Each structure stands twice: as structure tokens, then as C-alpha cells.
Amino acid sequence: MTKKTVKFEYEKETKNSVRYQEVPESGQAPIMGTIYVQKWFAGDTKRFEITIEKQD
């Protein structure tokens, strides 16, 4: 199993969600790109980290 933590920064708000853009590590391509998080959960958060696990 491989775990990776992906960092996201605030991009903009939409009607019911907040859009976050991935901040890739230097020299790396984005893994997930853009995510949308519902406003009720995101609140005023400007940064998110998501840990994903790849099961081999």
C-alpha cells in the first residue's frame, strides 16, 4: 500500500460548494487537480490536505 498526502488551496466559491486547486510538489504533476467541498463542511477553510491510499 502507498499513501500520499495531497495539498489543496482555496480557489473560489460556487453556489453550494468551495473549489480547491491542488498544489503539486515541485517537479510533480497534479494527482487529483481540482476538488469541490460542500460549504457546510469547508466553512472558511483556505487549505485542505487529503491523504489517499493506493492498494497494490
C-alpha distance matrix in Angstrom:
0.0 3.8 6.7 10.1 13.5 16.1 19.8 22.6 26.4 29.2 30.9 33.4 34.3 35.0 37.0 34.4 31.3 30.3 28.8 26.3 25.5 22.3 23.0 20.9 20.5 23.3 23.2 20.2 20.6 19.8 16.6 18.2 21.9 24.0 23.4 26.1 26.2 29.0 31.8 32.0 28.6 28.6 32.1 33.1 29.6 29.5 25.9 22.5 19.0 16.2 12.6 10.2 6.6 5.5 4.6 5.6
3.8 0.0 3.8 6.7 10.4 12.9 16.5 19.5 23.3 26.3 28.0 30.7 31.9 32.8 35.1 32.7 29.4 28.1 26.3 23.5 22.4 19.1 19.5 17.3 16.7 19.6 19.6 16.6 17.2 16.6 13.6 15.6 19.0 21.3 21.1 24.0 24.3 27.4 30.0 30.6 27.0 26.6 30.1 30.7 27.1 26.7 23.0 19.9 16.3 13.8 10.3 8.3 5.5 5.1 6.6 7.7
6.7 3.8 0.0 3.8 6.9 9.8 13.3 16.4 20.1 23.1 25.1 27.7 28.9 30.1 32.3 29.9 26.6 25.1 23.4 20.6 19.8 16.5 16.9 15.3 14.9 18.1 18.8 15.9 16.5 15.2 12.4 13.9 17.2 19.1 18.6 21.4 21.3 24.5 26.8 27.3 23.7 23.2 26.6 27.1 23.5 23.2 19.4 16.3 12.6 10.3 6.7 5.7 4.3 6.3 8.8 10.9
10.1 6.7 3.8 0.0 3.8 6.3 9.9 13.1 16.7 19.9 21.8 24.6 26.1 27.5 30.1 27.9 24.4 22.5 20.6 17.5 16.4 13.0 13.2 11.6 11.3 14.8 15.7 12.8 13.5 12.0 9.7 11.3 14.2 16.2 16.1 19.1 19.3 22.7 24.9 25.8 22.3 21.2 24.5 24.7 21.0 20.2 16.4 13.6 10.0 8.2 5.5 5.4 6.5 8.3 11.6 13.6
13.5 10.4 6.9 3.8 0.0 3.8 6.6 10.0 13.5 16.7 18.9 21.8 23.3 25.0 27.6 25.5 21.9 19.7 18.1 14.8 14.1 10.9 10.9 10.3 10.4 14.1 15.9 13.2 13.9 11.8 10.2 11.0 13.2 14.6 14.2 17.0 16.9 20.3 22.0 23.0 19.4 18.0 21.2 21.1 17.4 16.6 12.8 10.0 6.4 5.5 4.2 6.4 8.9 11.4 14.8 17.1
16.1 12.9 9.8 6.3 3.8 0.0 3.8 6.7 10.4 13.6 15.5 18.5 20.2 21.9 24.7 23.0 19.3 16.9 14.8 11.5 10.4 7.1 7.6 7.5 8.8 12.6 14.3 11.5 11.5 8.9 7.7 8.1 9.7 11.1 11.1 14.2 14.7 18.3 20.0 21.5 18.2 16.4 19.5 19.3 15.6 14.3 10.7 8.3 5.6 5.2 6.2 7.7 10.9 13.0 16.6 18.9
19.8 16.5 13.3 9.9 6.6 3.8 0.0 3.8 7.0 10.5 12.7 15.9 17.9 20.1 23.1 21.6 17.8 14.9 13.0 9.3 8.5 5.8 5.5 7.2 8.8 12.3 14.7 12.6 12.7 10.0 10.1 9.8 10.1 10.6 10.8 13.5 13.7 17.2 18.3 20.1 16.9 14.5 17.2 16.3 12.7 10.9 7.3 5.9 4.5 6.6 8.8 11.1 14.5 16.8 20.4 22.7
22.6 19.5 16.4 13.1 10.0 6.7 3.8 0.0 3.8 6.9 9.0 12.1 14.1 16.4 19.5 18.3 14.6 11.4 9.4 5.6 5.3 4.3 5.5 8.5 11.1 14.1 16.4 14.4 13.7 10.5 11.0 9.6 8.8 8.1 8.3 10.5 11.1 14.6 15.4 17.7 15.0 12.1 14.7 13.8 10.5 8.4 5.6 5.1 6.1 8.1 11.3 13.2 16.8 19.0 22.6 25.1
26.4 23.3 20.1 16.7 13.5 10.4 7.0 3.8 0.0 3.8 6.4 9.6 12.1 15.0 18.3 17.6 14.0 10.4 8.6 5.2 5.5 6.5 6.8 10.6 13.0 15.4 17.9 16.5 15.9 13.0 14.2 12.7 10.9 9.6 9.9 11.3 11.7 14.7 14.7 17.3 15.1 11.7 13.5 11.7 8.9 5.8 4.6 6.5 8.9 11.5 14.8 16.9 20.6 22.8 26.4 28.9
29.2 26.3 23.1 19.9 16.7 13.6 10.5 6.9 3.8 0.0 3.8 6.2 8.5 11.7 14.9 14.6 11.3 7.5 6.4 4.6 6.5 9.1 10.2 13.9 16.7 18.8 21.2 19.8 18.7 15.6 16.8 14.6 12.4 10.0 9.9 10.0 10.3 12.7 12.1 15.1 13.7 10.0 11.3 9.4 7.7 4.8 6.1 8.3 11.5 13.8 17.4 19.4 23.1 25.4 28.9 31.5
30.9 28.0 25.1 21.8 18.9 15.5 12.7 9.0 6.4 3.8 0.0 3.8 7.3 10.0 13.7 14.2 11.2 7.7 5.5 5.0 6.0 9.5 11.1 14.5 17.7 19.4 21.3 19.9 18.3 15.4 16.9 14.6 11.7 9.1 9.8 9.9 11.4 13.7 13.2 16.7 15.9 12.4 13.7 12.1 11.1 8.5 9.7 11.6 14.5 16.2 19.7 21.1 24.9 26.6 30.2 32.6
33.4 30.7 27.7 24.6 21.8 18.5 15.9 12.1 9.6 6.2 3.8 0.0 3.8 6.7 10.3 11.4 9.0 6.0 5.3 7.2 9.2 12.9 14.8 18.2 21.4 23.2 25.0 23.5 21.6 18.5 19.8 17.0 14.2 11.0 11.0 9.7 10.9 12.2 11.3 15.0 15.0 11.9 12.5 11.4 11.5 9.9 12.0 13.7 16.9 18.3 22.0 23.4 27.1 28.9 32.3 34.9
34.3 31.9 28.9 26.1 23.3 20.2 17.9 14.1 12.1 8.5 7.3 3.8 0.0 3.8 6.8 7.9 6.1 4.4 5.9 8.9 11.8 15.4 17.7 21.0 24.3 26.4 28.2 26.4 24.4 21.1 21.8 18.6 16.3 12.7 11.6 9.1 9.6 9.8 8.4 12.2 12.9 10.4 10.7 10.4 11.5 11.0 13.4 14.6 18.0 19.1 22.9 24.2 27.8 29.8 33.0 35.8
35.0 32.8 30.1 27.5 25.0 21.9 20.1 16.4 15.0 11.7 10.0 6.7 3.8 0.0 3.8 5.7 5.3 5.9 7.2 10.9 13.6 17.1 19.9 22.9 26.4 28.6 30.0 28.0 25.6 22.1 22.5 19.1 16.9 13.2 11.9 8.9 9.9 9.4 8.9 12.5 13.8 12.1 12.8 13.4 14.5 14.4 16.4 17.0 20.1 20.6 24.2 25.0 28.5 30.2 33.2 35.9
37.0 35.1 32.3 30.1 27.6 24.7 23.1 19.5 18.3 14.9 13.7 10.3 6.8 3.8 0.0 3.8 6.0 8.3 10.5 14.2 17.1 20.5 23.4 26.4 29.8 32.2 33.6 31.4 29.0 25.5 25.5 21.9 20.1 16.3 14.6 11.1 11.3 9.5 8.7 11.7 13.9 13.1 13.3 14.7 16.3 17.0 19.1 19.4 22.5 22.8 26.3 27.0 30.4 32.2 34.9 37.8
34.4 32.7 29.9 27.9 25.5 23.0 21.6 18.3 17.6 14.6 14.2 11.4 7.9 5.7 3.8 0.0 3.8 7.2 10.0 13.4 16.8 19.7 22.8 25.7 29.0 31.7 33.3 30.8 28.5 24.8 24.3 20.6 19.5 15.7 13.2 9.4 8.7 6.1 5.8 8.4 10.6 10.5 11.1 13.3 14.7 16.0 17.7 17.5 20.4 20.4 23.8 24.5 27.8 29.8 32.4 35.5
31.3 29.4 26.6 24.4 21.9 19.3 17.8 14.6 14.0 11.3 11.2 9.0 6.1 5.3 6.0 3.8 0.0 3.8 6.6 9.8 13.2 16.0 19.0 22.0 25.2 28.0 29.6 27.2 25.0 21.3 20.9 17.3 16.1 12.4 9.7 6.0 5.4 4.2 4.7 8.1 9.0 7.9 9.5 11.4 11.9 12.9 14.2 13.9 16.8 16.9 20.4 21.3 24.7 26.8 29.5 32.6
30.3 28.1 25.1 22.5 19.7 16.9 14.9 11.4 10.4 7.5 7.7 6.0 4.4 5.9 8.3 7.2 3.8 0.0 3.8 6.6 10.1 13.1 15.8 19.0 22.2 24.8 26.6 24.4 22.5 18.9 19.0 15.6 14.1 10.4 8.3 5.6 5.3 6.2 6.0 9.6 9.5 7.0 8.6 9.4 9.3 9.5 11.0 11.2 14.4 15.2 18.8 20.1 23.8 25.9 29.0 31.9
28.8 26.3 23.4 20.6 18.1 14.8 13.0 9.4 8.6 6.4 5.5 5.3 5.9 7.2 10.5 10.0 6.6 3.8 0.0 3.8 6.8 10.0 13.0 16.0 19.4 21.8 23.4 21.2 19.0 15.5 15.9 12.7 10.6 7.0 5.9 4.6 6.5 8.9 9.6 13.1 12.3 9.7 11.9 11.9 11.0 10.0 10.7 10.8 13.6 14.2 17.7 18.7 22.3 24.1 27.4 30.0
26.3 23.5 20.6 17.5 14.8 11.5 9.3 5.6 5.2 4.6 5.0 7.2 8.9 10.9 14.2 13.4 9.8 6.6 3.8 0.0 3.8 6.6 9.3 12.5 15.7 18.3 20.1 18.0 16.2 12.7 13.3 10.6 8.6 5.7 5.4 6.3 7.8 11.0 11.7 14.8 13.1 10.1 12.6 12.1 10.1 8.3 7.9 8.0 10.5 11.5 15.1 16.3 20.0 21.9 25.4 28.0
25.5 22.4 19.8 16.4 14.1 10.4 8.5 5.3 5.5 6.5 6.0 9.2 11.8 13.6 17.1 16.8 13.2 10.1 6.8 3.8 0.0 3.8 6.5 9.4 12.9 15.1 16.6 14.6 12.8 9.5 10.9 8.8 6.1 4.6 6.6 9.0 11.1 14.5 15.5 18.6 16.7 13.7 16.2 15.4 13.0 10.5 9.4 9.6 11.1 12.1 15.2 16.1 19.7 21.1 24.7 26.9
22.3 19.1 16.5 13.0 10.9 7.1 5.8 4.3 6.5 9.1 9.5 12.9 15.4 17.1 20.5 19.7 16.0 13.1 10.0 6.6 3.8 0.0 3.8 6.0 9.5 12.1 13.7 11.4 9.9 6.6 8.0 6.9 5.2 6.0 7.9 11.1 12.9 16.6 17.9 20.5 18.1 15.4 18.2 17.4 14.4 12.0 9.7 9.1 9.3 10.1 12.6 13.4 16.8 18.2 21.9 23.9
23.0 19.5 16.9 13.2 10.9 7.6 5.5 5.5 6.8 10.2 11.1 14.8 17.7 19.9 23.4 22.8 19.0 15.8 13.0 9.3 6.5 3.8 0.0 3.8 6.6 9.0 11.2 9.8 9.5 7.4 9.6 9.8 8.3 9.6 11.6 14.6 16.0 19.6 20.5 23.0 20.4 17.5 19.9 18.4 15.3 12.4 9.9 10.1 10.0 11.6 13.6 15.0 18.2 19.6 23.3 25.1
20.9 17.3 15.3 11.6 10.3 7.5 7.2 8.5 10.6 13.9 14.5 18.2 21.0 22.9 26.4 25.7 22.0 19.0 16.0 12.5 9.4 6.0 3.8 0.0 3.8 6.4 7.9 6.0 6.3 5.2 7.7 9.4 8.7 11.3 13.5 17.0 18.6 22.3 23.6 26.0 23.2 20.6 23.2 22.0 18.8 16.1 13.3 12.8 11.6 12.5 13.5 14.2 16.9 17.7 21.5 22.7
20.5 16.7 14.9 11.3 10.4 8.8 8.8 11.1 13.0 16.7 17.7 21.4 24.3 26.4 29.8 29.0 25.2 22.2 19.4 15.7 12.9 9.5 6.6 3.8 0.0 3.8 6.2 5.4 7.8 8.1 10.0 12.4 12.3 15.0 17.0 20.3 21.6 25.3 26.5 28.6 25.6 23.0 25.6 24.2 20.7 18.1 15.0 14.6 12.9 13.9 14.3 15.2 17.4 18.2 21.8 22.8
23.3 19.6 18.1 14.8 14.1 12.6 12.3 14.1 15.4 18.8 19.4 23.2 26.4 28.6 32.2 31.7 28.0 24.8 21.8 18.3 15.1 12.1 9.0 6.4 3.8 0.0 3.8 5.6 8.6 10.2 12.7 15.3 14.7 17.4 19.9 23.2 24.8 28.4 29.4 31.8 28.9 26.1 28.4 26.7 23.4 20.4 17.7 17.9 16.4 17.7 18.0 18.9 20.8 21.3 24.8 25.4
23.2 19.6 18.8 15.7 15.9 14.3 14.7 16.4 17.9 21.2 21.3 25.0 28.2 30.0 33.6 33.3 29.6 26.6 23.4 20.1 16.6 13.7 11.2 7.9 6.2 3.8 0.0 3.8 6.9 9.8 12.4 15.5 14.9 18.2 21.0 24.5 26.4 30.2 31.5 34.0 31.2 28.5 31.0 29.6 26.3 23.4 20.7 20.5 18.9 19.6 19.6 19.7 21.2 21.1 24.4 24.5
20.2 16.6 15.9 12.8 13.2 11.5 12.6 14.4 16.5 19.8 19.9 23.5 26.4 28.0 31.4 30.8 27.2 24.4 21.2 18.0 14.6 11.4 9.8 6.0 5.4 5.6 3.8 0.0 3.8 6.5 8.7 12.0 12.0 15.4 18.0 21.7 23.7 27.5 29.1 31.5 28.7 26.3 29.1 28.0 24.7 22.1 19.2 18.4 16.6 16.7 16.6 16.3 17.9 17.6 21.0 21.3
20.6 17.2 16.5 13.5 13.9 11.5 12.7 13.7 15.9 18.7 18.3 21.6 24.4 25.6 29.0 28.5 25.0 22.5 19.0 16.2 12.8 9.9 9.5 6.3 7.8 8.6 6.9 3.8 0.0 3.8 6.5 9.4 9.1 12.8 15.7 19.4 21.8 25.5 27.4 30.0 27.4 25.1 28.1 27.3 24.2 21.6 19.0 18.1 16.6 16.3 16.6 15.8 17.6 17.1 20.5 20.9
19.8 16.6 15.2 12.0 11.8 8.9 10.0 10.5 13.0 15.6 15.4 18.5 21.1 22.1 25.5 24.8 21.3 18.9 15.5 12.7 9.5 6.6 7.4 5.2 8.1 10.2 9.8 6.5 3.8 0.0 3.8 5.9 5.5 9.2 11.9 15.6 18.0 21.7 23.7 26.2 23.7 21.4 24.5 23.9 20.9 18.6 16.0 14.8 13.6 13.1 14.0 13.4 15.7 15.7 19.4 20.4
16.6 13.6 12.4 9.7 10.2 7.7 10.1 11.0 14.2 16.8 16.9 19.8 21.8 22.5 25.5 24.3 20.9 19.0 15.9 13.3 10.9 8.0 9.6 7.7 10.0 12.7 12.4 8.7 6.5 3.8 0.0 3.8 6.1 9.4 11.2 14.9 17.0 20.7 23.1 25.2 22.5 20.8 24.2 24.2 21.1 19.4 16.5 14.5 12.7 11.2 11.5 10.2 12.3 12.2 15.8 17.1
18.2 15.6 13.9 11.3 11.0 8.1 9.8 9.6 12.7 14.6 14.6 17.0 18.6 19.1 21.9 20.6 17.3 15.6 12.7 10.6 8.8 6.9 9.8 9.4 12.4 15.3 15.5 12.0 9.4 5.9 3.8 0.0 3.8 6.2 7.5 11.3 13.5 17.2 19.7 21.9 19.5 17.9 21.4 21.7 18.8 17.4 14.9 12.8 11.8 10.1 11.3 10.1 12.9 13.3 16.8 18.6
21.9 19.0 17.2 14.2 13.2 9.7 10.1 8.8 10.9 12.4 11.7 14.2 16.3 16.9 20.1 19.5 16.1 14.1 10.6 8.6 6.1 5.2 8.3 8.7 12.3 14.7 14.9 12.0 9.1 5.5 6.1 3.8 0.0 3.8 6.9 10.5 13.3 16.9 19.0 21.7 19.6 17.5 20.7 20.5 18.0 16.0 14.1 12.9 12.8 12.1 14.1 13.6 16.6 17.0 20.6 22.3
24.0 21.3 19.1 16.2 14.6 11.1 10.6 8.1 9.6 10.0 9.1 11.0 12.7 13.2 16.3 15.7 12.4 10.4 7.0 5.7 4.6 6.0 9.6 11.3 15.0 17.4 18.2 15.4 12.8 9.2 9.4 6.2 3.8 0.0 3.8 6.9 10.1 13.5 15.5 18.4 16.7 14.5 17.6 17.6 15.5 13.9 12.6 11.6 12.5 12.1 14.8 14.7 18.1 19.1 22.5 24.6
23.4 21.1 18.6 16.1 14.2 11.1 10.8 8.3 9.9 9.9 9.8 11.0 11.6 11.9 14.6 13.2 9.7 8.3 5.9 5.4 6.6 7.9 11.6 13.5 17.0 19.9 21.0 18.0 15.7 11.9 11.2 7.5 6.9 3.8 0.0 3.8 6.6 10.1 12.4 15.1 13.2 11.5 14.9 15.6 13.6 12.9 11.7 10.0 11.2 10.4 13.5 13.6 17.0 18.5 21.7 24.3
26.1 24.0 21.4 19.1 17.0 14.2 13.5 10.5 11.3 10.0 9.9 9.7 9.1 8.9 11.1 9.4 6.0 5.6 4.6 6.3 9.0 11.1 14.6 17.0 20.3 23.2 24.5 21.7 19.4 15.6 14.9 11.3 10.5 6.9 3.8 0.0 3.8 6.7 9.1 11.9 10.8 9.4 12.5 13.8 12.6 12.6 12.4 11.1 13.1 12.5 15.8 16.1 19.6 21.3 24.3 27.1
26.2 24.3 21.3 19.3 16.9 14.7 13.7 11.1 11.7 10.3 11.4 10.9 9.6 9.9 11.3 8.7 5.4 5.3 6.5 7.8 11.1 12.9 16.0 18.6 21.6 24.8 26.4 23.7 21.8 18.0 17.0 13.5 13.3 10.1 6.6 3.8 0.0 3.8 6.4 8.5 7.0 6.1 9.5 11.4 10.3 11.5 11.3 9.8 12.1 11.7 15.1 16.1 19.5 21.8 24.6 27.7
29.0 27.4 24.5 22.7 20.3 18.3 17.2 14.6 14.7 12.7 13.7 12.2 9.8 9.4 9.5 6.1 4.2 6.2 8.9 11.0 14.5 16.6 19.6 22.3 25.3 28.4 30.2 27.5 25.5 21.7 20.7 17.2 16.9 13.5 10.1 6.7 3.8 0.0 3.8 5.6 5.6 6.1 8.5 11.4 11.4 13.3 13.9 12.8 15.3 14.9 18.2 19.2 22.4 24.7 27.2 30.5
31.8 30.0 26.8 24.9 22.0 20.0 18.3 15.4 14.7 12.1 13.2 11.3 8.4 8.9 8.7 5.8 4.7 6.0 9.6 11.7 15.5 17.9 20.5 23.6 26.5 29.4 31.5 29.1 27.4 23.7 23.1 19.7 19.0 15.5 12.4 9.1 6.4 3.8 0.0 3.8 5.3 5.0 5.6 8.5 9.7 11.9 13.5 13.2 16.3 16.8 20.3 21.8 25.2 27.7 30.4 33.7
32.0 30.6 27.3 25.8 23.0 21.5 20.1 17.7 17.3 15.1 16.7 15.0 12.2 12.5 11.7 8.4 8.1 9.6 13.1 14.8 18.6 20.5 23.0 26.0 28.6 31.8 34.0 31.5 30.0 26.2 25.2 21.9 21.7 18.4 15.1 11.9 8.5 5.6 3.8 0.0 3.8 5.9 6.0 9.7 10.9 14.0 15.3 14.6 17.4 17.6 20.8 22.4 25.6 28.3 30.7 34.2
28.6 27.0 23.7 22.3 19.4 18.2 16.9 15.0 15.1 13.7 15.9 15.0 12.9 13.8 13.9 10.6 9.0 9.5 12.3 13.1 16.7 18.1 20.4 23.2 25.6 28.9 31.2 28.7 27.4 23.7 22.5 19.5 19.6 16.7 13.2 10.8 7.0 5.6 5.3 3.8 0.0 3.8 5.7 9.2 9.0 12.2 12.6 11.4 13.8 14.1 17.1 19.0 22.1 25.1 27.5 31.0
28.6 26.6 23.2 21.2 18.0 16.4 14.5 12.1 11.7 10.0 12.4 11.9 10.4 12.1 13.1 10.5 7.9 7.0 9.7 10.1 13.7 15.4 17.5 20.6 23.0 26.1 28.5 26.3 25.1 21.4 20.8 17.9 17.5 14.5 11.5 9.4 6.1 6.1 5.0 5.9 3.8 0.0 3.8 6.2 5.7 8.5 9.4 8.9 12.0 13.0 16.5 18.7 22.1 25.0 27.8 31.1
32.1 30.1 26.6 24.5 21.2 19.5 17.2 14.7 13.5 11.3 13.7 12.5 10.7 12.8 13.3 11.1 9.5 8.6 11.9 12.6 16.2 18.2 19.9 23.2 25.6 28.4 31.0 29.1 28.1 24.5 24.2 21.4 20.7 17.6 14.9 12.5 9.5 8.5 5.6 6.0 5.7 3.8 0.0 3.8 5.6 8.9 11.0 11.5 14.9 16.4 19.9 22.2 25.7 28.7 31.5 34.8
33.1 30.7 27.1 24.7 21.1 19.3 16.3 13.8 11.7 9.4 12.1 11.4 10.4 13.4 14.7 13.3 11.4 9.4 11.9 12.1 15.4 17.4 18.4 22.0 24.2 26.7 29.6 28.0 27.3 23.9 24.2 21.7 20.5 17.6 15.6 13.8 11.4 11.4 8.5 9.7 9.2 6.2 3.8 0.0 3.8 6.3 9.3 11.1 14.7 17.0 20.6 23.2 26.8 29.8 32.8 36.0
29.6 27.1 23.5 21.0 17.4 15.6 12.7 10.5 8.9 7.7 11.1 11.5 11.5 14.5 16.3 14.7 11.9 9.3 11.0 10.1 13.0 14.4 15.3 18.8 20.7 23.4 26.3 24.7 24.2 20.9 21.1 18.8 18.0 15.5 13.6 12.6 10.3 11.4 9.7 10.9 9.0 5.7 5.6 3.8 0.0 3.8 5.7 7.4 11.0 13.5 17.0 19.8 23.4 26.5 29.6 32.7
29.5 26.7 23.2 20.2 16.6 14.3 10.9 8.4 5.8 4.8 8.5 9.9 11.0 14.4 17.0 16.0 12.9 9.5 10.0 8.3 10.5 12.0 12.4 16.1 18.1 20.4 23.4 22.1 21.6 18.6 19.4 17.4 16.0 13.9 12.9 12.6 11.5 13.3 11.9 14.0 12.2 8.5 8.9 6.3 3.8 0.0 3.8 7.0 10.6 13.5 17.1 19.8 23.5 26.2 29.6 32.5
25.9 23.0 19.4 16.4 12.8 10.7 7.3 5.6 4.6 6.1 9.7 12.0 13.4 16.4 19.1 17.7 14.2 11.0 10.7 7.9 9.4 9.7 9.9 13.3 15.0 17.7 20.7 19.2 19.0 16.0 16.5 14.9 14.1 12.6 11.7 12.4 11.3 13.9 13.5 15.3 12.6 9.4 11.0 9.3 5.7 3.8 0.0 3.8 7.0 10.2 13.5 16.4 20.0 22.8 26.2 29.0
22.5 19.9 16.3 13.6 10.0 8.3 5.9 5.1 6.5 8.3 11.6 13.7 14.6 17.0 19.4 17.5 13.9 11.2 10.8 8.0 9.6 9.1 10.1 12.8 14.6 17.9 20.5 18.4 18.1 14.8 14.5 12.8 12.9 11.6 10.0 11.1 9.8 12.8 13.2 14.6 11.4 8.9 11.5 11.1 7.4 7.0 3.8 0.0 3.8 6.5 10.1 12.9 16.5 19.4 22.7 25.6
19.0 16.3 12.6 10.0 6.4 5.6 4.5 6.1 8.9 11.5 14.5 16.9 18.0 20.1 22.5 20.4 16.8 14.4 13.6 10.5 11.1 9.3 10.0 11.6 12.9 16.4 18.9 16.6 16.6 13.6 12.7 11.8 12.8 12.5 11.2 13.1 12.1 15.3 16.3 17.4 13.8 12.0 14.9 14.7 11.0 10.6 7.0 3.8 0.0 3.8 6.6 9.8 13.3 16.3 19.5 22.4
16.2 13.8 10.3 8.2 5.5 5.2 6.6 8.1 11.5 13.8 16.2 18.3 19.1 20.6 22.8 20.4 16.9 15.2 14.2 11.5 12.1 10.1 11.6 12.5 13.9 17.7 19.6 16.7 16.3 13.1 11.2 10.1 12.1 12.1 10.4 12.5 11.7 14.9 16.8 17.6 14.1 13.0 16.4 17.0 13.5 13.5 10.2 6.5 3.8 0.0 3.8 6.4 10.0 13.0 16.2 19.2
12.6 10.3 6.7 5.5 4.2 6.2 8.8 11.3 14.8 17.4 19.7 22.0 22.9 24.2 26.3 23.8 20.4 18.8 17.7 15.1 15.2 12.6 13.6 13.5 14.3 18.0 19.6 16.6 16.6 14.0 11.5 11.3 14.1 14.8 13.5 15.8 15.1 18.2 20.3 20.8 17.1 16.5 19.9 20.6 17.0 17.1 13.5 10.1 6.6 3.8 0.0 3.8 6.7 10.1 13.1 16.1
10.2 8.3 5.7 5.4 6.4 7.7 11.1 13.2 16.9 19.4 21.1 23.4 24.2 25.0 27.0 24.5 21.3 20.1 18.7 16.3 16.1 13.4 15.0 14.2 15.2 18.9 19.7 16.3 15.8 13.4 10.2 10.1 13.6 14.7 13.6 16.1 16.1 19.2 21.8 22.4 19.0 18.7 22.2 23.2 19.8 19.8 16.4 12.9 9.8 6.4 3.8 0.0 3.8 6.7 9.8 12.9
6.6 5.5 4.3 6.5 8.9 10.9 14.5 16.8 20.6 23.1 24.9 27.1 27.8 28.5 30.4 27.8 24.7 23.8 22.3 20.0 19.7 16.8 18.2 16.9 17.4 20.8 21.2 17.9 17.6 15.7 12.3 12.9 16.6 18.1 17.0 19.6 19.5 22.4 25.2 25.6 22.1 22.1 25.7 26.8 23.4 23.5 20.0 16.5 13.3 10.0 6.7 3.8 0.0 3.8 6.3 9.5
5.5 5.1 6.3 8.3 11.4 13.0 16.8 19.0 22.8 25.4 26.6 28.9 29.8 30.2 32.2 29.8 26.8 25.9 24.1 21.9 21.1 18.2 19.6 17.7 18.2 21.3 21.1 17.6 17.1 15.7 12.2 13.3 17.0 19.1 18.5 21.3 21.8 24.7 27.7 28.3 25.1 25.0 28.7 29.8 26.5 26.2 22.8 19.4 16.3 13.0 10.1 6.7 3.8 0.0 3.8 6.2
4.6 6.6 8.8 11.6 14.8 16.6 20.4 22.6 26.4 28.9 30.2 32.3 33.0 33.2 34.9 32.4 29.5 29.0 27.4 25.4 24.7 21.9 23.3 21.5 21.8 24.8 24.4 21.0 20.5 19.4 15.8 16.8 20.6 22.5 21.7 24.3 24.6 27.2 30.4 30.7 27.5 27.8 31.5 32.8 29.6 29.6 26.2 22.7 19.5 16.2 13.1 9.8 6.3 3.8 0.0 3.8
5.6 7.7 10.9 13.6 17.1 18.9 22.7 25.1 28.9 31.5 32.6 34.9 35.8 35.9 37.8 35.5 32.6 31.9 30.0 28.0 26.9 23.9 25.1 22.7 22.8 25.4 24.5 21.3 20.9 20.4 17.1 18.6 22.3 24.6 24.3 27.1 27.7 30.5 33.7 34.2 31.0 31.1 34.8 36.0 32.7 32.5 29.0 25.6 22.4 19.2 16.1 12.9 9.5 6.2 3.8 0.0
